[in-house]
């Protein structure tokens, strides 16, 4: 169930919505089902057009993530006691977009830069249990995530020739603050890299096109403790 509204005042756009999620669990055989869930999650978005090219934006979201069927029930990996994940997300950023036109050619440049802060309760993660060949779905009690997303895209057309390029980069610091007495309190959580990014480049001439894509994922830990061994 969802409801949404929007308001425009001059160069300022405001949007608000609320999402209702209702989940009922039943099993025909085997262990008992997971608990039923009824949740309401709001979102508020602000966009302020500073100039024709620049826009500032910010939003707040409360996100409810229900464990998937596999997370709950898949043999050996599933955990029917897995709790849903709750996230409060705060984001602020800027967007730049501009076009240039010439008699026989056109160009466009787009840039997006966002900084965000997430507070996550009962974050759902997959981690090795007894060994690397047997994994379990688990909850981390409280996680804070600070990050930056940057995206840049450029395109051009000149007669039958066209070229596009899009680059993205993400820095993410995801820290486990569940247990202050733990040796890994405040450490980066498993399998979340600090740095990641991608590049997609394409050129075309008439009916011919050539494309290249590259995805980068930086170093990350395989266990909760941030040690060189892990």
N, C-alpha and C positions, 0 to 999 in steps of 0.2 A: 504494500500500500504506500503511495507516495502523494505528496502535495507540494506545490511550488508556487512562488510568486516572484515578480520582478518589478523594479521601479527605476525610471530614468529621470535624473534631475540635471539638466544641462549636459556637462561632459562626464557625469558620474552615473554609473550603472550599479544597481544593487539587486542581488538575487538571494532568495532564501528558500530552503526546502526542508522537508522532513520525510524520512523513509521509515516505514514500519515493516519489520521482518518477523514472520511468525513461522516457526518450524516445529513440526510434530514428528517424533521418532517412534517407529514401531518395528519390532522384529518378529518373524514367524518361528524361528528356531535359534538355538544357541543362547548366549548370555543375554542379560537384560539390555534394553536400548539405552542410548544416551538421553539426557534430560531434554524436555521440550523447552523451546526458547521463544520469548516474545520481547522484541526490542524496538525502540524508537531512536533514530539517529538524525540529528539536524545538520544542516550545512548553511553557511553564510558566505557570500562572495561579493567583493567590492572591486570594481574596475574604474579607474579614473584616467580619461584620455587627456594627457598633459598637452600634447601637440598633435598634429596630423600624423607624426611618425612615432611618438612615444606614448606608451600607456603604462601606468602603474597598476598593480593588482595585488590583492591579498584575499585570503580565504581562511575560514575555520571549518573543519569537518570533524564530526565524531563518527568513527567507522566501526561497524560490527562485522566481524568475519567469523562465520560459522565454519567449524571443521568440515572437511569434505567427507564423503562416504568412505573413501580409502583411508583417510586420517583416523576415522573412528573404528572401522570394522575390518579392514584388510588383514588377512592372516599374518600373524606375528608382528607386523608393523603397526597395525591399528591399535588405538587406545580409546575405548569407549568412555573413559573418564576424562578425556581431553576437554578442556574448557574453551569456550569461544574467546576470540581475541578482540580486545577493545582498544581503539586508538583515538587519541585526540591529536589532530594535526593542525599546525599553524604554518602558514606559508605567506611570503611576501616576495614580490619580484617586479621586474620591468620587461616590457616587450617593445622592440623596435622593428618597424617595417617600412621599407621605402622602395619605390619603383622609379626607373629611369627609362624614358622612351626616346628613340632616335628614328629617323625615317625608315631604316631597314633593320633595326635591332631594338631589343628591349632587355632590361636587366632588373633583377629584384634581389634585395637583401633582407633577411629576417634574422633577428637575434632575440633570444629569450634567456633571462637569468633569474633564478629563483633560489631563495634560501628558505629552509624549513626546519621545524622542530616538532618531533613526534613524541608523545608519551604513550607507551604501549603497556597495557595490562594483560598478563597471561599470553605473551607472544608465542605463537605456534612455530616450533622448529622441528626438523628431523635431525637426529643425532645417532651415531653408532651406540649400541647397547654394550653387549659383551665383547664384540669384535666388529671389524669394518664390514663384515658380511651380514650382520644382523642389525637393523636400524629400528628405532622406535620414534613415534611422534610424542613430543613432550611440550609442556608449557614452561616458559620462563616468566617468573612472577611479575617483574617490572623492568622494562627496557626504555631507555631514552635514545632517540635518534636525532642527530644533527647532520644536516647535509646541504649541499649546493648542487643544483642542476643548471647546466649551461647548454644551450642549443644554438647553432648558427647554420643558416642555410643560404645559398646563393644560386641563382639560376640566370641563364642568358639565352637569347634566341637571336640568330642572325641568318636570315634567309632560311635555307634548309638545315642549317646547323643549329644544334641546341646542346647545352651542357648544364648539369645540375650537380650540386655538392651539398651534403648535409653532415654536420659533425655534432656529436653530443658528448658530454662529459659529466660524470657524477662523482662527487665526493660524499662519502657516508660514514659517519662515526656512530656506530650502534653499540651502546654500552649496557651491560647487565648490572642493574642495581638491585637485584632481588634480595640478597643476603649480605648485610654489612660485615658479617664475621667471615665470609668466604674469602679464600685466597685469590679468587679471580673477580672480586667485587670491582666493578667499573671497567672490566676488560671488554674488548670487542667480542661480540657474540660470534659463534661458529658460522662459517660459510658466508659471511657478509664481508666483501672486500671494501677496503677504503676507497679504491679508485676503480672506475670502470668507464667505458666509453665506446663509441662506434663512429664509423665513417662510411658514407655511401656516396659514390661518385658515378656519374653516368654521362655519356656523350652519345649523340645520335646525329645521323646524316640521312635525311630522307627516310627510307624504310629500314635502315640499319642502325643498330644501337649496341653499345658496349657498356657494361656496368660492372662495378667492383664494390664489394662490401667487406668491412672489417669490423670485428667485435673484440674488444679487449676487456678482460676481467683480471684485476690485480690479485696480489697475494691475500690469502685469508687463512684463518685457523680452522682446524678440523675438530678441536675440542674446546671446552669452555676456558681452560687456562691458556693465556697468551704466552706460550713459551716457544723457544726456537724448535724444540722437538715436534711441537704440534703445527 
